[in-house]
Amino acid sequence: MRNLVGFGLAALFAALPATSTYQLNSYGFGSGGTAGSSTSTYSLEGQTGELNGPASSTTTYSNGGGFVQTQQANVPTITVDNASGQYYNKLHFVIVPNSHDPSDAKYLVAVSTVIITDMNVATNSTNNGANVYYVQPDGTLSPTLSNSDYQTYSTWGSGSGSFIIGLTPSTTYYIAVRSTQGKFTESAYGPVVTQATAAPSLTFSLSPNSVNLGTINPGSGTVYASPSITASITTNAASGGNIYINGKNGGLKSGSTGYQINAVSNDLSSLSEGFGAQNSSVSQTSGGPLSAVSPYNSASNIVGLVNGTLRSLYTSTSAITGGSGVLVVKAKAASTDVAATDYQEVLTLVAAGNF
């Protein structure tokens, strides 16, 4: 006779940390200690037996108790500027690391376009998370965080800083930085800095609006020059701007006789007659620099053509403040020219920014 004995077997398995793609296959905690586990992609650290001490804080920083808080990197800060309203598509930033940070510490710069007072909350928020971007090594923004977004202080330009580029004009941005130095050391974000990009701007003026060449004696061989005309330009266009010139008549024309002293691009000293424009001087308050374009930048009595075609007279390849180009118009009359008192030309000067 056999006795049948039944028994039940129950097993309890702890859930392993995993996603649909990765799983940490083995991890454990020593009694009262710390343990870690990692794959080639993820790392996990855990602790037991540690009391949670009280947190101390100010309006800007908080400090919790325990080992994890102690091993975290120092919280950095950041300064951001738009060059006193000059930058419309970028912002300049300088990371301010803690003086105790090692040289191999790395920093992550986060940017948002929604009102954020604490980036630590924003990056974990369902509502705001989609509005957080990370500055890439080339200065562009990406909504996806990657390891390459963490760069050293020197890579971010040290004290000279770096730029966040590709931004929208007239937009307010909220920016913060955090630091790390290896696994399990990433700090909280520092204070959020608010800075707005400027609006694209261009100002242009011309003074005076008319000049008089006076009496031109035909056949005298004299080259007559007008009083100075000043063209002023200020623009925050990243690629600077240009001042262009053209002439309605293509020279000095008499309405009563129909006779004309034609515009030329040549040395008036070697011609019997002609009319053209010539740069006298250029300057700027900052940026630029502004320069005269050939042939208007020639000396002596060499002038540039002023006719129905719009031609570049002055140029700047970067943003400029207080750019000033001073020019004159010059004319010479031949002995065969018909005398009249109404010779004139209408000059048009146009400024454009290279945004």
Phi and psi in degrees as a GROMACS rama.xvg file:
@    title "Ramachandran Plot"
@    xaxis  label "Phi"
@    yaxis  label "Psi"
@TYPE xy
-113.98  141.355  ARG-2
-97.5279  128.39  ASN-3
-98.3902  122.641  LEU-4
-112.798  121.222  VAL-5
-98.7077  147.383  GLY-6
-147.312  154.205  PHE-7
-109.834  146.656  GLY-8
-122.544  123.333  LEU-9
-118.72  139.807  ALA-10
-130.6  141.239  ALA-11
-116.43  120.956  LEU-12
-113.203  131.536  PHE-13
-76.2266  140.183  ALA-14
-71.5435  129.223  ALA-15
-82.2301  144.472  LEU-16
-64.3924  125.102  PRO-17
-155.84  159.333  ALA-18
-124.275  -173.766  THR-19
-69.5504  -11.9497  SER-20
-114.402  -35.5284  THR-21
-127.189  153.257  TYR-22
-147.249  135.523  GLN-23
-87.5774  110.324  LEU-24
-77.0289  -23.0704  ASN-25
-148.378  127.327  SER-26
-158.515  156.787  TYR-27
-160.823  171.542  GLY-28
-126.876  125.399  PHE-29
-71.3715  151.747  GLY-30
-62.8729  117.812  SER-31
70.1056  22.9864  GLY-32
-136.425  -155.727  GLY-33
-127.352  141.823  THR-34
-139.479  157.061  ALA-35
-140.816  161.355  GLY-36
-150.045  153.509  SER-37
-157.241  158.26  SER-38
-117.423  -171.653  THR-39
-69.2588  -12.5385  SER-40
-115.781  -37.8576  THR-41
-124.368  155.525  TYR-42
-131.785  148.713  SER-43
-136.126  136.663  LEU-44
-130.285  140.01  GLU-45
-138.959  160.425  GLY-46
-140.479  150.836  GLN-47
-136.487  161.305  THR-48
74.3935  21.3965  GLY-49
-116.882  131.101  GLU-50
-78.2475  143.847  LEU-51
-90.9568  104.383  ASN-52
-76.0493  166.491  GLY-53
-68.0732  150.22  PRO-54
-94.9668  140.546  ALA-55
-109.406  145.728  SER-56
-154.083  161.381  SER-57
-124.185  -170.576  THR-58
-69.6712  -14.7781  THR-59
-111.713  -40.0763  THR-60
-124.259  154.458  TYR-61
-134.347  150.253  SER-62
-136.965  110.531  ASN-63
-87.8316  165.016  GLY-64
-85.7569  167.979  GLY-65
103.771  170.027  GLY-66
-65.1621  -40.8047  PHE-67
-60.1801  -43.1158  VAL-68
-63.9204  -36.4188  GLN-69
-68.0566  -38.6894  THR-70
-83.5791  -9.48725  GLN-71
-68.82  149.794  GLN-72
-66.9304  160.763  ALA-73
-67.2626  144.672  ASN-74
-76.8322  120.386  VAL-75
-87.5796  172.44  PRO-76
-125.334  174.425  THR-77
-146.932  143.322  ILE-78
-113.223  142.287  THR-79
-134.927  138.775  VAL-80
-144.815  161.982  ASP-81
-119.829  31.0625  ASN-82
56.103  47.459  ALA-83
55.8333  42.1926  SER-84
90.2753  12.3812  GLY-85
-88.9751  -32.897  GLN-86
-87.2697  118.374  TYR-87
-106.688  -17.44  TYR-88
-127.855  13.3281  ASN-89
-158.139  164.519  LYS-90
-134.992  146.643  LEU-91
-101.124  134.638  HIS-92
-133.221  152.148  PHE-93
-131.722  121.953  VAL-94
-77.109  136.017  ILE-95
-112.695  92.9747  VAL-96
-74.9945  160.718  PRO-97
-67.8318  143.02  ASN-98
-62.8358  -17.8444  SER-99
-93.6744  0.0317246  HIS-100
-67.8413  136.781  ASP-101
-73.272  165.067  PRO-102
-68.1241  -21.5625  SER-103
-94.0077  8.62327  ASP-104
-64.3359  146.898  ALA-105
-120.773  156.39  LYS-106
-131.487  140.869  TYR-107
-115.512  127.824  LEU-108
-107.887  121.684  VAL-109
-110.202  144.082  ALA-110
-133.974  140.751  VAL-111
-137.754  155.954  SER-112
-107.852  3.51288  THR-113
-102.671  159.57  VAL-114
-68.2758  115.153  ILE-115
-131.509  128.49  ILE-116
-103.481  -16.8818  THR-117
-141.708  105.942  ASP-118
-66.4516  -24.6986  MET-119
-63.6537  -33.6137  ASN-120
-78.2032  -40.964  VAL-121
-62.9922  -40.0149  ALA-122
-71.5396  -15.2507  THR-123
-111.056  9.0264  ASN-124
-95.2801  134.154  SER-125
-62.9338  -37.9386  THR-126
-76.2825  -41.7417  ASN-127
-97.6218  -14.1619  ASN-128
-58.2993  -35.2049  GLY-129
-70.7075  -11.5002  ALA-130
-99.8043  6.87393  ASN-131
-100.591  129.986  VAL-132
-123.732  159.283  TYR-133
-120.259  135.029  TYR-134
-73.3988  125.437  VAL-135
-84.0751  164.782  GLN-136
-56.2303  -27.8153  PRO-137
-90.0221  4.91492  ASP-138
93.3608  -11.3978  GLY-139
-76.9896  170.955  THR-140
-109.597  145.342  LEU-141
-137.266  138.91  SER-142
-76.6696  -9.46627  PRO-143
-103.834  127.61  THR-144
-85.2307  133.848  LEU-145
-137.556  164.119  SER-146
-60.1638  -30.9446  ASN-147
-70.3023  -12.358  SER-148
-74.2771  -16.9463  ASP-149
-87.8262  115.833  TYR-150
-127.8  154.919  GLN-151
-71.9073  165.805  THR-152
-57.9944  -41.7251  TYR-153
-68.8201  -36.5417  SER-154
-65.5767  -34.1431  THR-155
-80.4599  13.606  TRP-156
93.819  5.27395  GLY-157
50.8768  -135.323  SER-158
-70.2129  -18.1403  GLY-159
-80.5156  -19.5976  SER-160
76.6119  -168.891  GLY-161
-148.52  -175.693  SER-162
-123.128  144.458  PHE-163
-98.5876  120.442  ILE-164
-115.042  171.386  ILE-165
72.6928  27.8162  GLY-166
-87.8381  167.443  LEU-167
-93.06  133.138  THR-168
-60.1554  152.486  PRO-169
54.2371  42.2217  SER-170
-127.669  138.437  THR-171
-90.351  132.665  THR-172
-119.156  148.207  TYR-173
-117.992  122.813  TYR-174
-131.84  137.988  ILE-175
-147.579  163.51  ALA-176
-134.578  146.941  VAL-177
-131.24  163.04  ARG-178
-126.254  161.973  SER-179
-155.403  157.542  THR-180
-148.838  71.498  GLN-181
97.7294  -178.567  GLY-182
-62.3682  140.989  LYS-183
66.374  20.3343  PHE-184
-118.728  1.23065  THR-185
-64.3407  129.992  GLU-186
-81.9133  172.66  SER-187
-73.0911  164.72  ALA-188
-70.3681  145.546  TYR-189
-77.6442  -171.198  GLY-190
-58.7835  141.568  PRO-191
-77.5405  129.25  VAL-192
-105.062  133.889  VAL-193
-104.242  129.603  THR-194
-150.609  142.459  GLN-195
-112.596  145.151  ALA-196
-76.4298  153.137  THR-197
-82.6131  170.275  ALA-198
-87.5344  144.41  ALA-199
-58.4193  136.664  PRO-200
-139.46  149.468  SER-201
-152.418  124.669  LEU-202
-124.085  144.845  THR-203
-148.925  138.975  PHE-204
-144.485  157.775  SER-205
-136.184  129.858  LEU-206
-147.797  131.386  SER-207
-79.0042  178.049  PRO-208
-87.4213  -9.10989  ASN-209
-154.244  149.899  SER-210
-136.469  159.369  VAL-211
-122.933  124.124  ASN-212
-77.2711  -12.401  LEU-213
77.6304  -156.46  GLY-214
-86.6647  125.328  THR-215
-104.918  117.492  ILE-216
-83.9013  115.802  ASN-217
-68.2871  140.647  PRO-218
74.5651  5.51495  GLY-219
-80.8848  -16.1869  SER-220
79.2446  4.2656  GLY-221
-88.3921  136.979  THR-222
-97.4154  121.222  VAL-223
-98.9846  135.515  TYR-224
-116.465  143.054  ALA-225
-80.8855  167.131  SER-226
-60.7717  164.041  PRO-227
-70.5805  145.438  SER-228
-118.431  127.312  ILE-229
-108.323  122.528  THR-230
-107.718  122.798  ALA-231
-116.563  137.506  SER-232
-138.394  137.895  ILE-233
-136.677  127.115  THR-234
-151.692  145.326  THR-235
-96.4994  13.3622  ASN-236
-56.3617  129.524  ALA-237
-57.9028  -34.1493  ALA-238
-102.591  21.4143  SER-239
77.9544  -149.007  GLY-240
-161.866  175.769  GLY-241
-134.415  151.735  ASN-242
-115.862  126.265  ILE-243
-111.261  158.818  TYR-244
-139.687  143.949  ILE-245
-149.597  171.6  ASN-246
-127.591  138.741  GLY-247
-66.9331  -44.111  LYS-248
-94.5931  -16.3202  ASN-249
73.8475  28.7157  GLY-250
147.586  -178.356  GLY-251
-80.6434  121.606  LEU-252
-124.28  137.019  LYS-253
-92.7012  119.898  SER-254
-69.5035  -29.4721  GLY-255
-79.2334  -34.7098  SER-256
-104.957  -19.4297  THR-257
77.7862  2.82079  GLY-258
-82.6662  151.606  TYR-259
-140.851  138.388  GLN-260
-94.979  108.106  ILE-261
-69.882  147.847  ASN-262
-71.9158  142.888  ALA-263
-137.482  166.018  VAL-264
-123.787  89.9236  SER-265
-168.841  -177.367  ASN-266
-90.7929  110.821  ASP-267
-62.7181  -23.5606  LEU-268
-63.4698  -27.1541  SER-269
-98.4556  1.23187  SER-270
-112.04  158.393  LEU-271
-78.5719  -28.3311  SER-272
-156.702  164.622  GLU-273
163.042  168.146  GLY-274
-147.835  141.519  PHE-275
-173.096  178.908  GLY-276
-115.501  151.268  ALA-277
-146.009  135.654  GLN-278
-70.8329  141.986  ASN-279
-103.641  -43.3362  SER-280
-164.674  159.961  SER-281
-134.876  152.203  VAL-282
-161.684  171.008  SER-283
-156.9  153.475  GLN-284
-75.847  -44.7894  THR-285
-158.587  164.851  SER-286
74.1926  -158.537  GLY-287
73.2277  -132.765  GLY-288
-82.7983  163.616  PRO-289
-85.3128  138.35  LEU-290
-138.872  151.671  SER-291
-84.0023  142.36  ALA-292
-92.4908  140.472  VAL-293
-65.1139  141.102  SER-294
-92.7533  7.77587  PRO-295
-70.2933  -13.9716  TYR-296
-90.9882  12.1384  ASN-297
-78.2431  163.735  SER-298
-102.917  -171.483  ALA-299
55.3615  -129.967  SER-300
-112.092  25.0137  ASN-301
-81.6289  123.242  ILE-302
-118.713  161.499  VAL-303
-101.617  154.628  GLY-304
-68.2891  137.499  LEU-305
-129.476  99.3477  VAL-306
-138.438  -154.226  ASN-307
-71.5699  -10.3773  GLY-308
-90.3748  132.913  THR-309
-76.3983  119.594  LEU-310
-121.521  147.069  ARG-311
-70.9143  126.157  SER-312
-104.355  -46.0296  LEU-313
-131.346  150.541  TYR-314
-146.032  151.431  THR-315
-138.757  136.81  SER-316
-95.5123  0.581836  THR-317
-145.625  170.804  SER-318
-53.3893  144.682  ALA-319
-142.87  143.093  ILE-320
-121.415  130.383  THR-321
65.1194  34.0323  GLY-322
-68.7601  134.565  GLY-323
-137.791  121.054  SER-324
-114.312  125.487  GLY-325
-107.158  124.589  VAL-326
-131.634  164.131  LEU-327
-132.559  157.759  VAL-328
-108.876  143.873  VAL-329
-127.034  149.212  LYS-330
-145.904  154.174  ALA-331
-144.256  136.074  LYS-332
-113.479  141.674  ALA-333
-88.2259  160.99  ALA-334
-65.4478  -19.2551  SER-335
-88.7151  -4.70653  THR-336
-68.2235  142.264  ASP-337
-76.9441  130.029  VAL-338
-71.1453  138.682  ALA-339
-163.739  161.66  ALA-340
-106.794  7.89706  THR-341
-125.339  29.3998  ASP-342
-66.5864  131.622  TYR-343
-159.081  162.809  GLN-344
-139.622  143.59  GLU-345
-105.498  113.142  VAL-346
-96.2859  140.174  LEU-347
-119.935  126.382  THR-348
-115.188  131.435  LEU-349
-125.755  136.755  VAL-350
-111.653  142.996  ALA-351
-142.678  138.738  ALA-352
-94.7268  143.723  GLY-353
-98.8381  77.907  ASN-354
